[in-house]
Amino acid sequence: FRVDRRRALEKLRRFQLLSAERFLLPWVRCAVAGGAGRIELFSRRGSIEFNFDGSPLSRAELQDPYAGFFGTEGLSPRSYHLGVGLLGALRLSGADVELSAGSGAERDRLRAVPSGEQILEPAPGPETRTVLRVSWKGGKVSASACIRELRENCALCPAELVVSGVPVGGPRGGFEFDRDGVRGRLEMSREIKARAS
């Protein structure tokens, strides 16, 4: 049997993430899967810029950012996260998404709009980081809500995560562990700390 790709993507866009505010989480996974050591995020009202180092997304990944959903051969494991992140960003009201990756003459830019139209074009320049810019108009989602989700869900991100110049996570005391594929941090709650002092 055949899968209607357009209809499948529409269903995934509507139901993939629990809330639109979480659209940055798959981008963090995408960055980490590409070996990012540092992820930076800046926001303004109704727009977010998210950039990271590590291995840049390939031209093939940008040409078909949803290949990870359909079992296309030859793409990196981060392709799935790329697709989820792009669909999540397009859930925002009136979103315009611009994703640039590569370096020098090999740098490309993918532009996507809610109608589903995608344009891939050369974007030569000195930048080497992968850069995602998302802007949206109105709706119930605020940039601060997206950042709150990022802070609450990415404190243990293996890459350095910096929001508007301020690191997320990092040393806060407590006991950190990383063993047999399980990572975490145990801390005393505020209530217990207050009783102890």
Disulfide bonds with the S-S distance in Angstrom:
none
